[in-house]
Amino acid sequence: MKLIQLTAITAAVLASTAALAADPVIVIDGNNAVVYEAEPVAVAYQADAGYAYNADAGVLRNTTGAVVGGTKTFFQTVTQPAAISAEVGTLGYGANVGYALNDKTELQAGWAGGDVADLFGGDFDANDVNYEVETDFSNPYLGVQLRPMANWFTVGAGIIVPDNDIDVRANAEGEGFYRIDGDKFYAGQADADQIAADDFGGQNVGALEGTIEHRNKLAPYATIGFRPNITNNFGLFGELGAAYMGKTDATINRVAGNPNPAANIVADQAEKDLEDKNWLEWMPIVKLGATYRF
C-alpha cells in the first residue's frame, strides 16, 4: 500500500512541477526520503505561417507573419513584397508594390507620371481665354488598401507627393487676339485697321504662356475599387477617387523687350484668371491595372 501511495504522490508532484523540471524533486514518505532527478520537458512552438491565399476573395498572403515567426528577417520581407502591380490612369503611368499585413490590409508604395493632359481634354477656358495644356506628372505615393469584407471590394487612402509640371499657352481667337475683361489684346502686331476698330487701341501684348503649380506638397487621396482574380498569381484592379492638390499659383511670362505697358497688365490679369480657375484642385483618380502575387 505504501508503494502505491508513494507512486501516486510522486506522479502528482512531477506533473505539477513540469515547469521546474530542471530542479530535483524530493518526496518524503514517513522516514523515507526519495530524490528524483526530473527529465527536462521539451515544448515545441510552431510559428504562425500567416494567412493562406484565398483565390475567391483575392486576399494576399501575410508577409508579416514570417517576421513574427522568425523565418524571415525584416529586410527579406521588405525586399519580397506580397504583390507588384502596373497601372495607368489620371495620375499617369506607373507601378506599385504591396505588403499584406493581414487578410484585409495591404500597404502600398508606388509612382505614376507622364504626360496625361489629353486625359483631361488637353485644354481649358479661364475667363473667356482658352489655354492649351502640356503636362509632365510625377506622383509618388504611399497608401493602404483595405478589404472591409475580405473579398474583391477595396477602399484605399494615402498621400501623394506631387511634382507636376504644367505648362499653359493661350490660344488666340479670330485674327489673333485674346479677350481680357471684354477688351482685345493681340498676340502679334495689330495692323492699322485693327487699331482703328478697337476701343482699347489694338494693343500688342505678345504670346500669353507660362506655368501653373498646385500649392499642396502633400496631397491626400481616397479611392474605392475592385480587385478580382484571374489565376492564383494574376489579377486585375480598378479604382475611382480623388486627390486634393490644392489651389494653384500661376506665372505668365512677360515678353522680353516689349515696351508696351499693356503686356504687364494683361499678364497680371491672365495669372489672376488662371488662379481663380484652380485647374485640377481636386484631381480625379481613375486607374486600371494588373497585379502579380507572389
C-alpha positions as CSV (number, residue, x, y, z in Angstrom):
1,M,0.0,0.0,0.0
2,K,2.8,2.4,0.9
3,L,4.3,1.7,-2.5
4,I,1.1,2.6,-4.3
5,Q,0.8,5.8,-2.2
6,L,4.4,6.7,-2.9
7,T,3.9,6.2,-6.6
8,A,0.8,8.3,-6.8
9,I,2.3,11.1,-4.8
10,T,5.4,11.1,-6.9
11,A,3.4,11.3,-10.2
12,A,1.4,14.2,-8.9
13,V,4.4,16.2,-7.8
14,L,6.3,15.6,-11.0
15,A,3.3,16.7,-13.1
16,S,2.8,19.9,-11.1
17,T,6.5,20.8,-11.3
18,A,6.9,20.3,-15.0
19,A,7.9,24.0,-15.4
20,L,10.7,23.4,-12.9
21,A,11.8,20.2,-14.4
22,A,15.5,21.1,-14.3
23,D,15.5,21.1,-10.5
24,P,15.4,17.8,-8.4
25,V,12.2,16.8,-6.7
26,I,12.2,15.4,-3.1
27,V,9.3,13.2,-1.9
28,I,9.1,12.3,1.8
29,D,7.0,9.3,3.0
30,G,7.4,8.7,6.7
31,N,11.1,8.2,7.4
32,N,12.0,7.7,3.8
33,A,13.1,10.4,1.5
34,V,13.5,9.8,-2.2
35,V,15.2,12.2,-4.6
36,Y,14.0,12.3,-8.2
37,E,16.0,14.0,-11.0
38,A,13.3,15.2,-13.3
39,E,13.9,15.0,-17.0
40,P,13.7,18.3,-18.9
41,V,10.4,18.8,-20.8
42,A,10.8,19.9,-24.4
43,V,8.0,22.1,-25.7
44,A,7.8,22.8,-29.4
45,Y,6.4,26.0,-30.8
46,Q,5.4,26.5,-34.4
47,A,5.3,30.0,-35.8
48,D,2.1,31.1,-37.4
49,A,2.6,30.6,-41.2
50,G,0.4,33.6,-41.9
51,Y,-2.7,34.0,-43.9
52,A,-3.4,31.4,-46.6
53,Y,-4.2,32.6,-50.1
54,N,-7.9,32.8,-50.9
55,A,-8.4,32.6,-54.6
56,D,-12.1,33.6,-54.4
57,A,-11.6,36.6,-52.2
58,G,-8.3,37.7,-53.8
59,V,-6.6,38.0,-50.4
60,L,-2.8,38.4,-50.4
61,R,-0.7,36.2,-48.1
62,N,0.5,37.7,-44.9
63,T,4.2,38.7,-45.2
64,T,4.5,39.9,-41.6
65,G,3.7,36.5,-40.1
66,A,7.0,35.3,-41.3
67,V,8.8,38.1,-39.5
68,V,7.0,37.3,-36.2
69,G,7.6,33.6,-36.6
70,G,11.3,34.2,-37.1
71,T,11.6,32.5,-40.5
72,K,12.5,35.7,-42.3
73,T,14.2,38.9,-41.4
74,F,12.5,42.3,-41.8
75,F,14.9,43.1,-44.7
76,Q,13.9,39.9,-46.5
77,T,10.2,40.8,-46.1
78,V,10.7,44.3,-47.5
79,T,12.6,43.0,-50.5
80,Q,10.0,40.3,-51.1
81,P,6.6,42.0,-51.3
82,A,3.3,40.3,-51.5
83,A,2.4,41.7,-54.9
84,I,3.5,44.1,-57.7
85,S,1.2,46.0,-60.0
86,A,1.3,48.0,-63.2
87,E,-1.2,50.8,-63.6
88,V,-2.5,53.5,-66.0
89,G,-4.8,56.4,-65.2
90,T,-5.3,60.1,-64.5
91,L,-2.2,60.2,-62.3
92,G,-0.1,58.8,-65.1
93,Y,1.5,55.5,-66.0
94,G,3.3,53.6,-63.2
95,A,3.6,50.7,-60.8
96,N,3.4,49.9,-57.1
97,V,4.4,47.2,-54.7
98,G,2.1,45.8,-51.9
99,Y,2.9,44.4,-48.5
100,A,0.0,42.4,-46.9
101,L,-0.3,43.0,-43.1
102,N,-3.3,40.6,-42.8
103,D,-6.2,39.3,-44.9
104,K,-7.8,42.7,-45.0
105,T,-5.0,45.2,-45.0
106,E,-2.3,45.9,-47.6
107,L,0.3,48.7,-47.6
108,Q,1.3,50.2,-51.0
109,A,4.1,52.3,-52.3
110,G,4.1,53.4,-55.9
111,W,4.7,56.0,-58.6
112,A,2.7,57.3,-61.5
113,G,3.5,60.1,-64.0
114,G,4.0,61.2,-67.6
115,D,2.1,63.5,-70.0
116,V,-1.6,62.9,-69.2
117,A,-3.1,66.3,-70.3
118,D,-5.1,64.6,-73.0
119,L,-7.0,62.6,-70.4
120,F,-8.4,66.0,-69.1
121,G,-9.2,67.3,-72.6
122,G,-5.9,68.9,-73.4
123,D,-7.2,72.5,-72.8
124,F,-9.5,74.5,-70.7
125,D,-11.1,78.0,-70.5
126,A,-10.3,80.7,-67.9
127,N,-12.4,83.8,-68.2
128,D,-13.0,83.6,-71.9
129,V,-9.4,82.7,-72.8
130,N,-8.7,79.1,-74.0
131,Y,-5.4,77.6,-72.8
132,E,-3.6,74.7,-74.3
133,V,-2.0,72.4,-71.6
134,E,1.1,70.3,-71.6
135,T,1.9,68.2,-68.5
136,D,4.8,66.2,-67.1
137,F,3.5,64.5,-64.0
138,S,5.5,62.8,-61.2
139,N,3.3,61.4,-58.4
140,P,5.0,59.1,-55.9
141,Y,2.5,57.9,-53.3
142,L,2.1,55.8,-50.1
143,G,-1.2,54.3,-49.2
144,V,-3.2,51.5,-47.6
145,Q,-5.7,49.2,-49.3
146,L,-8.5,47.8,-47.1
147,R,-10.8,44.8,-47.9
148,P,-13.6,45.5,-45.4
149,M,-15.5,42.4,-46.4
150,A,-12.4,40.3,-47.1
151,N,-13.3,40.0,-50.8
152,W,-12.6,41.8,-54.1
153,F,-14.1,45.2,-52.9
154,T,-11.4,47.6,-51.7
155,V,-11.2,51.0,-50.0
156,G,-8.0,53.0,-50.3
157,A,-6.4,56.1,-48.8
158,G,-3.0,57.7,-48.7
159,I,-0.7,60.6,-49.5
160,I,0.7,61.7,-52.9
161,V,3.9,63.8,-53.1
162,P,3.1,65.7,-56.3
163,D,5.9,67.1,-58.5
164,N,3.9,68.0,-61.6
165,D,5.0,70.4,-64.4
166,I,2.0,72.1,-66.0
167,D,2.7,74.4,-69.0
168,V,-0.1,76.6,-70.4
169,R,-0.3,78.7,-73.6
170,A,-3.3,80.9,-74.5
171,N,-4.9,80.2,-77.9
172,A,-5.6,83.4,-79.8
173,E,-9.1,83.9,-81.3
174,G,-10.2,85.2,-84.7
175,E,-7.5,87.5,-86.1
176,G,-5.0,86.6,-83.4
177,F,-6.4,88.3,-80.3
178,Y,-7.2,87.5,-76.6
179,R,-10.3,88.9,-75.0
180,I,-9.4,90.0,-71.5
181,D,-12.2,91.7,-69.5
182,G,-14.0,92.4,-72.8
183,D,-11.1,94.1,-74.5
184,K,-9.0,92.7,-77.3
185,F,-5.2,92.2,-77.0
186,Y,-3.2,90.9,-79.9
187,A,-0.6,88.1,-79.8
188,G,1.1,89.7,-82.8
189,Q,1.4,93.3,-84.2
190,A,-2.0,94.7,-84.9
191,D,-2.5,96.4,-88.2
192,A,-3.9,99.9,-88.7
193,D,-7.4,98.8,-89.3
194,Q,-7.5,96.7,-86.1
195,I,-6.1,99.6,-84.1
196,A,-8.8,101.9,-85.5
197,A,-11.6,99.4,-84.8
198,D,-10.7,98.5,-81.2
199,D,-11.7,100.8,-78.3
200,F,-8.5,99.8,-76.4
201,G,-6.4,100.6,-79.4
202,G,-5.4,97.1,-80.6
203,Q,-2.6,96.7,-78.1
204,N,0.1,94.1,-78.9
205,V,1.0,92.0,-75.8
206,G,2.7,89.1,-77.4
207,A,2.1,85.4,-76.5
208,L,0.5,84.5,-73.2
209,E,2.2,81.4,-72.0
210,G,3.5,80.2,-68.6
211,T,3.0,77.7,-65.9
212,I,0.6,76.7,-63.1
213,E,1.5,74.8,-60.0
214,H,-0.5,73.3,-57.2
215,R,0.3,74.5,-53.7
216,N,0.0,71.2,-51.9
217,K,3.3,69.5,-51.3
218,L,1.4,66.5,-49.8
219,A,-1.9,65.6,-51.4
220,P,-4.3,63.3,-49.5
221,Y,-6.4,60.9,-51.6
222,A,-9.2,58.3,-51.2
223,T,-10.5,55.7,-53.6
224,I,-12.9,52.7,-53.8
225,G,-12.2,49.9,-56.2
226,F,-12.3,46.2,-57.1
227,R,-9.6,43.5,-57.3
228,P,-10.8,40.3,-58.9
229,N,-8.5,37.4,-59.6
230,I,-7.8,35.6,-62.9
231,T,-5.5,32.9,-61.5
232,N,-3.7,32.3,-58.2
233,N,-1.0,34.7,-59.2
234,F,-2.6,37.2,-61.6
235,G,-5.4,39.6,-61.0
236,L,-6.9,42.9,-62.3
237,F,-7.9,46.0,-60.5
238,G,-9.7,49.3,-60.9
239,E,-10.1,52.4,-58.7
240,L,-12.1,55.6,-58.6
241,G,-11.5,58.5,-56.3
242,A,-9.9,61.9,-55.9
243,A,-6.8,63.7,-54.6
244,Y,-6.8,67.2,-53.1
245,M,-4.0,69.0,-54.9
246,G,-4.8,72.4,-53.5
247,K,-5.2,75.8,-55.1
248,T,-2.9,76.9,-57.9
249,D,-0.2,79.6,-58.4
250,A,0.1,80.9,-62.0
251,T,3.0,82.6,-63.8
252,I,2.6,84.2,-67.2
253,N,5.9,85.0,-68.8
254,R,6.4,88.6,-69.9
255,V,7.6,89.2,-73.5
256,A,11.3,90.3,-73.2
257,G,11.9,93.7,-74.8
258,N,8.2,94.5,-75.3
259,P,7.9,98.2,-74.3
260,N,4.1,98.1,-74.3
261,P,2.9,98.6,-70.7
262,A,-0.4,96.7,-71.6
263,A,1.7,93.5,-71.8
264,N,2.2,93.5,-68.0
265,I,-1.4,94.4,-67.3
266,V,-2.6,91.6,-69.5
267,A,-0.1,89.1,-68.0
268,D,-1.2,90.0,-64.4
269,Q,-4.9,89.6,-65.3
270,A,-4.2,86.2,-67.0
271,E,-2.4,85.0,-63.9
272,K,-5.4,86.0,-61.7
273,D,-7.9,84.3,-64.1
274,L,-5.8,81.1,-64.0
275,E,-5.5,81.0,-60.3
276,D,-9.3,81.6,-59.9
277,K,-9.8,78.7,-62.2
278,N,-7.9,76.4,-59.9
279,W,-7.4,73.8,-62.6
280,L,-7.5,70.2,-61.1
281,E,-7.7,71.5,-57.5
282,W,-9.5,68.2,-56.9
283,M,-7.7,65.8,-59.2
284,P,-9.9,62.8,-60.2
285,I,-8.3,59.4,-59.8
286,V,-9.3,56.8,-62.3
287,K,-6.9,53.9,-62.7
288,L,-6.8,50.4,-64.2
289,G,-4.1,47.8,-63.7
290,A,-2.9,44.3,-63.4
291,T,-1.3,42.6,-60.4
292,Y,1.1,39.7,-59.9
293,R,1.0,38.0,-56.5
294,F,3.9,36.0,-55.1
